[in-house]
């Protein structure tokens, strides 16, 4: 195991202790209730960025920092703010829809809880997740094209970013595989938990989220040169 591996595991272990030890667990939950957006920014900004780093380690064998690391962490933080809102929107909205009889659920007991959690997860991942993941791919494209430099990113055109995106890989892998096979089951478990504990699970899932999206970006094929353009 390399030094970088030990550092990554050590940082994750330290965060886990802070989240799970009784002395700090209640403080964490209290801070999340009092400042949901700020805590969402910090949790996802840190842990999803760790997931990106992990994806690079698995794909390339090194812990080299991604281009524009601070911008990537900032974007993840903004998504964390969105998650703090979206989780409640879909939990509350799905409950209302089920209450109107528009979605089937079991009568009572654990099967009823499981079916409610499943519908909440399915709706969130089928409605919100594709938009979020596509937008994240675009922000990554700006950061990559601008080499992580603010001035460079301002000069990048949207059409150039879209040309760099492997749309086939994004749809076939990120959307059609990870959503039904990982995210819907994972968030079904999340929505089975009491609301105050969902933030803990979501924080850890953001590591997987960062790793999956970064790995999908790293594995994409480079765009083919335009017709008539020579390779140099």
N, C-alpha and C positions, 0 to 999 in steps of 0.2 A: 504493500500500500504506500502510495506516494505521500509526501508532506501535504500537498494540496488536498488529497483525499481526507487526511486526518483533520485538517483545518475545517473543511466543509462539514464533516461529520460532527466535529466539536462545536461549531456554530449552531448546527441544527439541534444538537443535544442541549446546548445552553438555552436555546429558545424553548425547547420542549420542557425543560425544568421550570422555566419562567411561566409557561402556560399551565402546567399540570401540578406543580407543588401547591399544597393547600395554602401556604403563606402568600403566594403571589397569584394563585388562581382566582380568588375572589376579587382581588384588586384589578385583575385583567378584565373580568366580567363587568365590574362596576365601571371601569373606564370605557368599555365598549357600549354600555347602556347610556352613559353620559355623553360620550363623544363618538357616535357610530361612524361618522364620515372620516374623522381624523384617524380612528383606529383601523378603519378599512383601508385607508391610504397606507398606513405604516405596515400592517400585516401583509397585504398583498404586494406592496412595493418591495418589501424585503424578501418574502418567501418565494414569490414567483420569479424574482430575479435570481435567487438561488437555484430555482428550477432551470432557468436558462443556462446558467453556468454548468449545471449537472448535464444538460443535454450536450453541451459542447465537449465536456469531458468524455461522455460516452461515444460521441460521434467522431471526435478527433484525437482523443487520447491525452489531451492537455487541458489545463485550467486557464488558458489564455482568456483574458477579459474580452467580452463582446465589444464590437465597435459602438461607441456612444453609450457606454454602460449607464452613466448617470441619466441620460435621456430615457433609456429603456426602463430604468427603475421608476422614473417620474411618471411615465405612461402607465406602468403597472399600478402605481399608486392611484392614479385617476380612475383606472378600472376598478380598483378596490372601493373607491367612493361609490361608483355605480353599483357594485355588488351589494353594498350595504342597503341600498334602496331596492334593488331588483328582487333580492331574496324575500323581503317583506311584501312587495307588490304581488309576486306570484303566489306566495303562501296565502295571503288574504284573498286574492282574486280567485284562486282555485277553490278555496273553501266556499266562497259565495256561489260559484258556478255549481259546485256539488250540491249545495243547499237548495238550488233551484231544480235539481234533478236532471241537469244537462250532461252529467257524466256519471257512469255507473260505479257504485262502490258497494262493498259488502256491508251487511247490516250493522254489525258491531264487533267489538273485540279487536284483536291484533289484525285480522284480515282487513277490517275497515281502515285501521290506521295505515296499513301497508298500501292499500289502494289509493288513499288520499295522498300519501307521500309519493307514490309512483306518478299520479297525475300531475302533481305539482312539479316534480322533476322533469317529466316529459314535456309539459307546456313550456317551462323555462328554457329547456335545452333546444326545443324545436323552434321557439319564437325568438328568444333573445340571443342564444349562443351563436347562431350563424352570423348575425349582424355584428356582434362583438368580435368574433374571430376574424371576420373579413376586415373590419376596421383595424384590428390589431396588425394584420398582415400589411395593411397600407402604411400604418405608422412605422413599422419595422422597415418597410421599403424606403421611406423618407430618411430614416436614420442611416441605413446602409448606403443609399445613394449620396448622402451628404457627408459620409465618413464621420458621422457623429458630431459634426460641427454645425453650430446654429446658422452661421452665414451660408454654409454649403447647403443646408437643408432648405433655406429660403429660396435658393435658386433652382430647386428641383421641381420639375413639372409633374402634375398628377398623371398624365398619360405615360410619362417615362416610368413612373413607379408601377403603374398597372401592367406595363409590358414586362417588367421584371418578375412579376408574380406567376408562379406555376399554378394556374387555375385548375388544371386537371388534377394535380397532386393535392391541392387544397380541398377540392370537392371530394375526391375519391378516398383520401386518407383522413383528413381532419374532420370533415362533415359526416361522410357516410360510414366511417368506421369508429372514430373515437366517440361520437355522440351516442349512438345506440349501444355500443359495446362497453363503454367506460363511463361516460358522464351521466347518462340517465340512471344506470344502477348505482353509481357512487352518490349522486344527489338524492336518490330515493332513500338511501341509508341516512343521509344528512337530515332530510325532512322528517324522519322518524324520531329524531332526537328532540328534546325540549328546545325551545327557541334560544335560550341563553347558551346552549352548548353547540349550536350550529356554527357559531363563529369560530370555534376551535377547529372543527372538522374542515370548514371552508378554508381556514388559514393553511392547514396542511395540504388540502387538495390544490391550493394555488401553486405548490411546488410541482405537482404533477402537471398542472395546466401550463406553467412556464416551460417545463421540460418538453411536453408534447408539442406545443406550438413552435418552440425553438428547433426541436428535432425535425419537424415537418419542413421548416424553412431551410435548414441545413441540407436536407436530403433532396431538395428540389434541383432539377436539372437547370443549368444556366441557359438563358434564352438563346435561341439560334440566331446567328447574324442575319441582318436584313439581306434580301436578295441583291446580288451585285456587290456586296461588301466583302473584301478580301480579309482573310485572317492574317494577322501579323505576328 
